[in-house]
Amino acid sequence: MSDASTYLAAFLCGGILCLIGQILIDKTKLTPARILVLYVVVGVILGATGLYGHLVELCGAGATVPLTGFGYNLARGVSKAVAESGFLGTLLGGVTAAAGGITAAVFFGYLAAVLFKSKPKT
C-alpha cells in the first residue's frame, strides 16, 4: 500500500467510527459515556474473535486510536497473557497491554488540569 492510500484508509476508518458514534448520539437515547463503553466492548469482542486484527492491518491508526482500538488492545493483551501465565493472565493481561495508553491519558489529563482553569457549564 502506498503512503497516500494508507492515510486515506486510516482517515476513512476513523471517520466512519466517529460517524457511527455521532449517529448513536443523535438518534438514540444513549449517553456519550454509554457509547464510549459500547465502543470498548465492541473492540474487545472483535479483538477476541480475531476480526479487528484485519481492520488494524488495513487501516492502521484509523482503527487503533479510537476506543474500539483500546478494547482490541485489551483483548490482545489478555489473550497473550493467558497463553503465557494461564488464568492469572485474565487479570493482568489487559492492564499490561494498555499501560502506556492509560499512563498517557492520566498524565495529559493531569497536565491539562494544572495548566487550564475549569469553568462551570452555563
SULNORRA-V827620 format. One record per residue. N is the residue number from 0. RES is the residue in one letter. PSI is psi as a letter, one per 20 degrees, with the letter a starting at -180 (NA if undefined). NEAR is the number of other C-alpha atoms within 12 Angstrom. D_LAST is the distance of its C-alpha to the last C-alpha in Angstrom with 1 decimal. Layout:
n->N res->RES psi->PSI near->NEAR d_last->D_LAST
n->N res->RES psi->PSI near->NEAR d_last->D_LAST
This chain:
n->0 res->M psi->p near->12 d_last->48.4
n->1 res->S psi->r near->9 d_last->47.7
n->2 res->D psi->g near->11 d_last->44.7
n->3 res->A psi->g near->11 d_last->43.3
n->4 res->S psi->h near->15 d_last->43.6
n->5 res->T psi->g near->20 d_last->42.1
n->6 res->Y psi->g near->20 d_last->39.0
n->7 res->L psi->g near->20 d_last->38.8
n->8 res->A psi->g near->24 d_last->39.2
n->9 res->A psi->g near->26 d_last->36.5
n->10 res->F psi->g near->24 d_last->34.1
n->11 res->L psi->g near->21 d_last->35.0
n->12 res->C psi->g near->30 d_last->34.8
n->13 res->G psi->h near->28 d_last->31.4
n->14 res->G psi->g near->21 d_last->30.2
n->15 res->I psi->g near->19 d_last->31.6
n->16 res->L psi->g near->30 d_last->30.0
n->17 res->C psi->g near->24 d_last->26.5
n->18 res->L psi->g near->17 d_last->27.4
n->19 res->I psi->g near->21 d_last->28.3
n->20 res->G psi->g near->27 d_last->25.1
n->21 res->Q psi->g near->19 d_last->23.1
n->22 res->I psi->g near->17 d_last->25.5
n->23 res->L psi->h near->21 d_last->25.0
n->24 res->I psi->g near->18 d_last->21.2
n->25 res->D psi->h near->14 d_last->21.7
n->26 res->K psi->i near->12 d_last->24.8
n->27 res->T psi->r near->14 d_last->24.6
n->28 res->K psi->j near->13 d_last->22.5
n->29 res->L psi->p near->17 d_last->22.7
n->30 res->T psi->q near->17 d_last->19.6
n->31 res->P psi->h near->18 d_last->19.3
n->32 res->A psi->g near->15 d_last->20.6
n->33 res->R psi->h near->16 d_last->23.6
n->34 res->I psi->h near->25 d_last->24.3
n->35 res->L psi->g near->26 d_last->24.5
n->36 res->V psi->g near->20 d_last->26.9
n->37 res->L psi->g near->22 d_last->28.8
n->38 res->Y psi->g near->29 d_last->29.3
n->39 res->V psi->g near->27 d_last->30.6
n->40 res->V psi->g near->23 d_last->32.9
n->41 res->V psi->g near->27 d_last->34.2
n->42 res->G psi->h near->34 d_last->34.9
n->43 res->V psi->g near->30 d_last->36.9
n->44 res->I psi->g near->25 d_last->38.8
n->45 res->L psi->h near->27 d_last->39.7
n->46 res->G psi->g near->32 d_last->40.5
n->47 res->A psi->h near->23 d_last->42.8
n->48 res->T psi->i near->16 d_last->44.6
n->49 res->G psi->i near->19 d_last->45.1
n->50 res->L psi->h near->22 d_last->43.4
n->51 res->Y psi->h near->31 d_last->40.5
n->52 res->G psi->h near->26 d_last->43.1
n->53 res->H psi->h near->16 d_last->44.4
n->54 res->L psi->h near->26 d_last->40.9
n->55 res->V psi->g near->29 d_last->40.5
n->56 res->E psi->h near->19 d_last->43.9
n->57 res->L psi->g near->25 d_last->43.1
n->58 res->C psi->i near->31 d_last->39.5
n->59 res->G psi->c near->27 d_last->39.3
n->60 res->A psi->h near->25 d_last->35.9
n->61 res->G psi->h near->29 d_last->34.4
n->62 res->A psi->h near->38 d_last->35.2
n->63 res->T psi->h near->32 d_last->34.9
n->64 res->V psi->g near->26 d_last->31.5
n->65 res->P psi->r near->33 d_last->29.3
n->66 res->L psi->h near->30 d_last->28.8
n->67 res->T psi->h near->38 d_last->32.0
n->68 res->G psi->h near->38 d_last->33.8
n->69 res->F psi->g near->39 d_last->32.6
n->70 res->G psi->g near->35 d_last->34.0
n->71 res->Y psi->g near->37 d_last->37.2
n->72 res->N psi->g near->40 d_last->37.5
n->73 res->L psi->g near->39 d_last->37.3
n->74 res->A psi->g near->38 d_last->39.9
n->75 res->R psi->g near->34 d_last->42.2
n->76 res->G psi->g near->29 d_last->42.0
n->77 res->V psi->g near->30 d_last->42.8
n->78 res->S psi->g near->30 d_last->45.7
n->79 res->K psi->g near->24 d_last->47.1
n->80 res->A psi->h near->23 d_last->46.8
n->81 res->V psi->h near->19 d_last->48.5
n->82 res->A psi->h near->15 d_last->51.3
n->83 res->E psi->g near->15 d_last->51.8
n->84 res->S psi->i near->16 d_last->51.1
n->85 res->G psi->b near->15 d_last->51.4
n->86 res->F psi->h near->15 d_last->49.1
n->87 res->L psi->h near->16 d_last->47.5
n->88 res->G psi->h near->23 d_last->46.1
n->89 res->T psi->h near->23 d_last->43.8
n->90 res->L psi->h near->20 d_last->41.9
n->91 res->L psi->h near->24 d_last->42.1
n->92 res->G psi->g near->26 d_last->42.2
n->93 res->G psi->g near->30 d_last->38.6
n->94 res->V psi->h near->23 d_last->37.2
n->95 res->T psi->g near->23 d_last->39.9
n->96 res->A psi->h near->27 d_last->39.4
n->97 res->A psi->j near->25 d_last->35.7
n->98 res->A psi->g near->19 d_last->35.8
n->99 res->G psi->g near->16 d_last->35.3
n->100 res->G psi->g near->24 d_last->32.1
n->101 res->I psi->g near->18 d_last->30.8
n->102 res->T psi->g near->15 d_last->31.6
n->103 res->A psi->g near->14 d_last->30.0
n->104 res->A psi->g near->15 d_last->26.7
n->105 res->V psi->g near->14 d_last->26.7
n->106 res->F psi->g near->15 d_last->27.9
n->107 res->F psi->h near->15 d_last->25.4
n->108 res->G psi->g near->15 d_last->22.5
n->109 res->Y psi->g near->14 d_last->23.7
n->110 res->L psi->g near->13 d_last->24.3
n->111 res->A psi->h near->14 d_last->20.8
n->112 res->A psi->h near->13 d_last->19.5
n->113 res->V psi->g near->11 d_last->22.1
n->114 res->L psi->h near->10 d_last->21.6
n->115 res->F psi->q near->11 d_last->17.9
n->116 res->K psi->p near->10 d_last->15.4
n->117 res->S psi->q near->9 d_last->12.4
n->118 res->K psi->q near->7 d_last->8.9
n->119 res->P psi->q near->5 d_last->6.3
n->120 res->K psi->q near->4 d_last->3.8
n->121 res->T psi->NA near->3 d_last->0.0
